[in-house]
Amino acid sequence: MNHLRWFNMSLCSFFEKTSMKNFILGLLLFTFSQLSMADTIDGVDFLLKDMAGIKHQLSQYKGKWVLVNYWATWCPPCLEEVPDLVNLYDHRKKTDLMVLGVVFDYKDVKEVAEYVDDMLISYPIVLGDDAVIAQIGSAAVLPTTFIYNPQGELVKIKRGLITKQYIEKLMGVAKN
């Protein structure tokens, strides 16, 4: 049996078992995820707007490490990592680090603003949506941090709690 005939028979069998709608949806999701990951890994320049209306583009932070931290107000590990992220940002923002918090799964903007105020978050906060995911990538767990080196290349996706020590070690500035 030639390969083309086998492929056609396999494809027909697949369509018999799968609705066209599900197939197209799956194909679109797969294609979207591949494009999204390719864009992120290849260092395509993302553009995010924070809650204050300020635009943040990866290329504007050339020469700095950039952390894009996905979090939610209901997430205990997210709450736990905030002091380290605030500390890192406050001490390194003028030299070699930028932190962007991206909040997902929130009730409303007021809830986010109160949380940011209560936690004394000093770094910019972006309201997460599909456009952010399309540019940065998706996260299976919260928190998830996308770490870009000073050349703007994605070097690590850290799922779960992140610490000051972990980031400083990655940056090569950890105190021994």
Phi, psi and omega in degrees: 000131181283162186294323180295317179295317178300316180299313180299318179294319179295318179296317178298317178299319179299313181294331177293327184268343185235134177291149180301320180300312180295322179297311181295318177300314178298317179297317179296315179298317179298312181299314179300316181293324179292317178296317181298313179294320179298317180298316181293311183295324180282000175080027176301141186286109178281159177223115182237146177247127182276178184296339178272000180088005181275135180270138179236120180242136182308317183296336179287348180252022177305133183095354178239152167287141179235125176251124173250107188255113175276133182208174176215153183292336182269002190265109180303315178296330177296315178300320182292326184275345183304312181302321177294318180294319177297314179300312179301311182299311183298324183271341187238356186300329181275351183243297192217017183211141172231135176242130174237119176269133178239112183269135178237162172055052180250157182286308180201172183296325179300316178301316180296313181300318178296319179297314180300317179294313180299322183271000180056040180287120183261343180275159182297143179243129179252138175279116184289141177204186181298327180295322177293314180300321180297328182272320186261311184135169180262168180228130179281334180226158173241140355284157170224135181238127175264124187245121180251137178281175182298345176272000178085017180261135176291118182250343182199140168245110183260112178268134181095185183305136177241146182238162176302316181298319180299313181295314180297323177295316179298321180285346181081023181240013182295142176273128180275000000 
